[in-house]
Amino acid sequence: MAGIREEDVINALREVYDPELPFNVVDLGLVYGVEVNGRKVKVKMTLTAIGCPLSVYLVDMVEETIKQKIPEVEDVEVELVFDPPWTPDRMAPEVRRLLGL
């Protein structure tokens, strides 16, 4: 069995959409990093705004989507970080264009 790859986790995260914007968390630039250690995955991510009332929902969606899309994963840890702060510059160019930025 091949190991879990960071690329697999990133691809799974492309299916997690921000509840307030019609874009996934990867293209929005919310994912700051992915670490794979055996069957454990750690995701460092941020939110578009500190104190976002949907943060718990988004973290749960990230955890569940990774476990669903990559059944070999036995544990997912999501660490919310706010340094560096998120800015629209982190978005994929296509997302910025679609939002008129």
C-alpha beads as a LAMMPS data file, in Angstrom:
LAMMPS data file: protein, C-alpha beads

101 atoms
100 bonds

1 atom types
1 bond types

-500.0 500.0 xlo xhi
-500.0 500.0 ylo yhi
-500.0 500.0 zlo zhi

Masses

1 110.0

Atoms # bond

1 1 1 0.000 0.000 0.000
2 1 1 1.329 3.415 -0.965
3 1 1 1.505 5.974 1.786
4 1 1 -0.785 8.951 2.145
5 1 1 0.560 11.860 0.138
6 1 1 0.200 15.568 0.872
7 1 1 -1.106 15.928 -2.677
8 1 1 -3.950 13.502 -1.860
9 1 1 -4.910 15.592 1.163
10 1 1 -4.820 18.829 -0.857
11 1 1 -7.023 17.228 -3.518
12 1 1 -9.506 16.117 -0.841
13 1 1 -9.537 19.646 0.578
14 1 1 -10.537 21.002 -2.838
15 1 1 -13.960 19.519 -2.056
16 1 1 -14.389 21.591 1.117
17 1 1 -16.167 24.815 0.264
18 1 1 -16.263 27.942 2.364
19 1 1 -19.821 28.247 3.679
20 1 1 -19.987 31.920 2.679
21 1 1 -18.131 31.913 -0.641
22 1 1 -18.586 29.548 -3.603
23 1 1 -14.939 28.454 -3.585
24 1 1 -12.967 25.690 -1.926
25 1 1 -10.583 26.288 0.966
26 1 1 -7.497 25.515 -1.155
27 1 1 -8.313 28.002 -3.921
28 1 1 -9.245 30.604 -1.305
29 1 1 -5.738 30.253 0.130
30 1 1 -6.983 29.164 3.548
31 1 1 -4.732 26.083 3.716
32 1 1 -1.285 27.068 4.976
33 1 1 0.203 23.591 5.144
34 1 1 -0.345 19.844 5.263
35 1 1 1.810 17.337 7.133
36 1 1 1.455 13.577 6.794
37 1 1 2.971 11.346 9.449
38 1 1 2.091 7.732 8.723
39 1 1 -1.689 7.543 8.932
40 1 1 -2.038 10.904 10.675
41 1 1 -2.655 14.188 8.906
42 1 1 -2.212 17.687 10.257
43 1 1 -3.663 20.648 8.410
44 1 1 -2.680 24.218 9.215
45 1 1 -5.306 26.584 7.965
46 1 1 -6.795 29.960 8.572
47 1 1 -10.106 31.714 8.126
48 1 1 -10.995 34.769 6.093
49 1 1 -11.750 36.561 9.380
50 1 1 -10.747 35.952 12.995
51 1 1 -13.800 35.049 15.043
52 1 1 -15.673 33.594 12.080
53 1 1 -18.850 32.036 13.531
54 1 1 -18.544 29.122 11.098
55 1 1 -15.027 28.096 12.171
56 1 1 -16.161 24.944 13.991
57 1 1 -18.256 23.899 10.994
58 1 1 -15.352 24.440 8.603
59 1 1 -12.882 22.514 10.789
60 1 1 -15.360 19.623 11.045
61 1 1 -15.814 19.638 7.261
62 1 1 -12.051 19.492 6.719
63 1 1 -11.657 16.553 9.120
64 1 1 -14.619 14.604 7.736
65 1 1 -13.735 15.176 4.094
66 1 1 -10.161 13.970 4.560
67 1 1 -11.330 10.844 6.400
68 1 1 -13.997 10.168 3.778
69 1 1 -11.798 10.712 0.722
70 1 1 -8.700 8.995 2.140
71 1 1 -9.891 6.004 4.195
72 1 1 -6.308 5.128 5.193
73 1 1 -6.202 8.249 7.378
74 1 1 -6.885 7.349 10.997
75 1 1 -6.452 10.771 12.605
76 1 1 -6.822 14.361 11.402
77 1 1 -5.744 17.415 13.351
78 1 1 -6.714 20.863 12.140
79 1 1 -4.783 23.769 13.583
80 1 1 -6.274 27.202 13.003
81 1 1 -3.560 29.821 12.649
82 1 1 -3.820 33.540 12.065
83 1 1 -0.191 34.388 11.435
84 1 1 0.343 35.360 8.750
85 1 1 -3.117 36.861 8.470
86 1 1 -5.151 35.806 5.462
87 1 1 -5.493 38.329 2.645
88 1 1 -7.130 38.064 -0.781
89 1 1 -3.613 37.853 -2.239
90 1 1 -3.542 34.219 -1.046
91 1 1 -6.422 33.308 -3.374
92 1 1 -5.810 31.485 -6.619
93 1 1 -5.641 34.004 -9.498
94 1 1 -8.846 32.617 -11.054
95 1 1 -10.758 33.144 -7.780
96 1 1 -9.510 36.732 -7.494
97 1 1 -10.570 37.347 -11.089
98 1 1 -14.041 35.888 -10.521
99 1 1 -14.466 38.067 -7.437
100 1 1 -13.318 41.129 -9.350
101 1 1 -10.179 41.623 -7.269

Bonds

1 1 1 2
2 1 2 3
3 1 3 4
4 1 4 5
5 1 5 6
6 1 6 7
7 1 7 8
8 1 8 9
9 1 9 10
10 1 10 11
11 1 11 12
12 1 12 13
13 1 13 14
14 1 14 15
15 1 15 16
16 1 16 17
17 1 17 18
18 1 18 19
19 1 19 20
20 1 20 21
21 1 21 22
22 1 22 23
23 1 23 24
24 1 24 25
25 1 25 26
26 1 26 27
27 1 27 28
28 1 28 29
29 1 29 30
30 1 30 31
31 1 31 32
32 1 32 33
33 1 33 34
34 1 34 35
35 1 35 36
36 1 36 37
37 1 37 38
38 1 38 39
39 1 39 40
40 1 40 41
41 1 41 42
42 1 42 43
43 1 43 44
44 1 44 45
45 1 45 46
46 1 46 47
47 1 47 48
48 1 48 49
49 1 49 50
50 1 50 51
51 1 51 52
52 1 52 53
53 1 53 54
54 1 54 55
55 1 55 56
56 1 56 57
57 1 57 58
58 1 58 59
59 1 59 60
60 1 60 61
61 1 61 62
62 1 62 63
63 1 63 64
64 1 64 65
65 1 65 66
66 1 66 67
67 1 67 68
68 1 68 69
69 1 69 70
70 1 70 71
71 1 71 72
72 1 72 73
73 1 73 74
74 1 74 75
75 1 75 76
76 1 76 77
77 1 77 78
78 1 78 79
79 1 79 80
80 1 80 81
81 1 81 82
82 1 82 83
83 1 83 84
84 1 84 85
85 1 85 86
86 1 86 87
87 1 87 88
88 1 88 89
89 1 89 90
90 1 90 91
91 1 91 92
92 1 92 93
93 1 93 94
94 1 94 95
95 1 95 96
96 1 96 97
97 1 97 98
98 1 98 99
99 1 99 100
100 1 100 101
